[in-house]
């Protein structure tokens, strides 16, 4: 891992933890596979912190640029797939 998680310095400590947790789950979806329910729950928390779609896209793009992992595609797959475990 040679990149940083995107976050806003105005967030509380818990908000930073929740956002980092969300991006960590995105990594796991690519590297090992993960429960779709974990992704959906973490995304809901992420959306409480980042309600704006444009900000969400900005954070997703920043994370993808550094990591190569698409948050959008993981969330989309988690929403559409019926099986509990997803792997990208």
N, C-alpha and C positions, 0 to 999 in steps of 0.2 A: 504494500500500500504506500504509494508515493504521492498522495494527494490529501487535501483537507476537506472536511465536511462543510458545506455552506451553512451559515447561520447569520442572524442579525444581532448586533451587539446590544440592542435594546431589549432583547428577550430576557425573561427570568432564567434562573439556573434550571428549573424544571422544564421550561420550554426548550432550552438548548438540549437537555437530555432526551426529551421526547423526539425532537427532530433528528438528532444523531442516531437514536434507536431506529427510527424509520429508515434512514439511509443505510444503516447496518443491516437491516432486514433485506433491503434491495440487493446488497452484496451477497448475502446468504442465498437469495433466490437464484443467483447466477452460479455461485460456487458449490452449493450443497443441495439446494432445494429447501423449501420451507412451507409451513402451513399457510394456506390462503387466508384463513381467518386472522392469523397474526398480522399479515400484510394489511388486510382491510381495517383491522382495529388501529394499527399504527398510522394508517393513512387518515383515518377519522381524527385522531389526535393532531396530526400534522395540519389538517385543514382547519382545526380550531385555532391553531397558531398562525397559519398562513391562509386566511380565507380568500384572498384575492387570487383569481386565476392567473393574472399576469405575473404576480410575484411567484406563484407556484411554478410557472413555466421557467422563470428566471432561475430559481433554485434547482429545478430539475436539470436545466441546461448546464448550469455550473457544475453540478455533481457528475453529469454524464461526460462533460469535457475532461474532468480530472480522472474519472474512474473507468469510463467506457461503458458504464452500466446505465440502462434506460429505466428510470423510475416509472415513466409513463407506461411502458410496455409491461412491467411487472404488475402495476396496479390494474391495468386493463385485463391481463390474463387472470389475475386473482378474482376479478369481478365476473368474468365470463365463464371460467372453468368450473365444473361441478365437483371434480375430485378435490380432496382436501389438500394434497401436497402439490405445489407447483415448482417447476425447475425450468430455468431459462436456458 
